[in-house]
């Protein structure tokens, strides 16, 4: 599985690649998602209506959890006080004109003060229960806004793939490199982006 082609959107294909990689590393979650999709197909004569597909709880949880750990296109307010170099505690920062600002989106979506002590774990189940109040208070637009726009194609494709194939981790370690977009590469390789997952047909 070296290439997924989508109309003018590298971020969509990379989101799907990241999701499949995480499902390959978490076979229990993969089986749970496959069962949910399979049951939905049976209940709808093999063709899941779009409204039904996007309402599948675990499908939604898998996509949201993948975005939480992978997404990098959000802008964050200062949510907790910090200490300045003079030792004073500040809850706001004056930013002069033309100041360059670097925001660590990866750290924000992994902050245990926001997401809890399991913030570094990929756990779709967190989206099936009430989220910590800190998540709502942080107003993280990258997790919620544009979600329906960016996950339409991955959900449709993911439901098809996971119901027909079983995915296994590759033999070599995969590193996700962040440049303009985040892409998978084989550790120690300077070559093109690739995600060589193992696959087999599911006996339905």
Secondary structure in CASP SS format (residue, H / E / C, confidence):
PFRMAT SS
TARGET T0000
AUTHOR 0000-0000-0000
METHOD secondary structure of the structure
MODEL  1
X C 1.00
X C 1.00
X C 1.00
X C 1.00
X C 1.00
X C 1.00
X C 1.00
X C 1.00
X C 1.00
X H 1.00
X H 1.00
X H 1.00
X H 1.00
X H 1.00
X H 1.00
X H 1.00
X H 1.00
X H 1.00
X H 1.00
X H 1.00
X H 1.00
X H 1.00
X H 1.00
X H 1.00
X H 1.00
X C 1.00
X H 1.00
X H 1.00
X H 1.00
X H 1.00
X H 1.00
X H 1.00
X H 1.00
X H 1.00
X H 1.00
X H 1.00
X H 1.00
X H 1.00
X H 1.00
X H 1.00
X H 1.00
X H 1.00
X H 1.00
X C 1.00
X C 1.00
X C 1.00
X C 1.00
X C 1.00
X C 1.00
X H 1.00
X H 1.00
X H 1.00
X H 1.00
X H 1.00
X C 1.00
X C 1.00
X H 1.00
X H 1.00
X H 1.00
X H 1.00
X H 1.00
X H 1.00
X H 1.00
X H 1.00
X H 1.00
X H 1.00
X H 1.00
X H 1.00
X H 1.00
X H 1.00
X C 1.00
X C 1.00
X C 1.00
X C 1.00
X C 1.00
X C 1.00
X C 1.00
X C 1.00
X C 1.00
X C 1.00
X C 1.00
X E 1.00
X E 1.00
X C 1.00
X C 1.00
X C 1.00
X C 1.00
X C 1.00
X E 1.00
X E 1.00
X C 1.00
X C 1.00
X C 1.00
X C 1.00
X C 1.00
X C 1.00
X C 1.00
X C 1.00
X C 1.00
X C 1.00
X C 1.00
X C 1.00
X C 1.00
X C 1.00
X H 1.00
X H 1.00
X H 1.00
X H 1.00
X C 1.00
X C 1.00
X C 1.00
X H 1.00
X H 1.00
X H 1.00
X H 1.00
X C 1.00
X C 1.00
X C 1.00
X C 1.00
X C 1.00
X C 1.00
X C 1.00
X C 1.00
X H 1.00
X H 1.00
X H 1.00
X H 1.00
X H 1.00
X C 1.00
X C 1.00
X C 1.00
X C 1.00
X H 1.00
X H 1.00
X H 1.00
X H 1.00
X H 1.00
X H 1.00
X C 1.00
X C 1.00
X H 1.00
X H 1.00
X H 1.00
X H 1.00
X C 1.00
X C 1.00
X H 1.00
X H 1.00
X H 1.00
X H 1.00
X H 1.00
X H 1.00
X H 1.00
X H 1.00
X H 1.00
X H 1.00
X H 1.00
X H 1.00
X H 1.00
X H 1.00
X H 1.00
X H 1.00
X H 1.00
X H 1.00
X E 1.00
X E 1.00
X E 1.00
X E 1.00
X C 1.00
X C 1.00
X C 1.00
X C 1.00
X C 1.00
X E 1.00
X E 1.00
X E 1.00
X E 1.00
X E 1.00
X C 1.00
X C 1.00
X C 1.00
X E 1.00
X E 1.00
X E 1.00
X E 1.00
X E 1.00
X C 1.00
X C 1.00
X C 1.00
X C 1.00
X C 1.00
X C 1.00
X C 1.00
X C 1.00
X C 1.00
X C 1.00
X C 1.00
X E 1.00
X E 1.00
X E 1.00
X E 1.00
X C 1.00
X C 1.00
X C 1.00
END
